[in-house]
Amino acid sequence: MTSPWAITKAESRGGYVLFLTFGDGTTREVDFKPFFRGGIFQPMLDSVDYFLSYVVDEDSETLVWPNGADIAPDMLHGDYQPAWMEEEQKKRAV
């Protein structure tokens, strides 16, 4: 059974923006660039072509890149943020 957050389809909108369709029927345009912070994500930052080499992985229900990088589908659905984003927001609020 597909989870509500599962990415079922992804279409490029140019640059680092993808139009995503989720298991619950929700659609969302997502700019991925803010999600990438070096490390395993550096190849995506270095090359839009590498970014566009993603596949929609049915087992993990999210996008996966050739180097094994992925982003949790619930974050892409918009329900959560990466911990580092939350920390940066807290620092700016102070």
Secondary structure, 3 states (H helix, E strand, C coil): CCCCCCEEEEEECCCCEEEEEECCCCEEEEECHHHCCCHHHHHHHHCHHHHCCCEEECCCCEEECCCCCECCHHHHHCCCCCHHHHHHHHHHHC
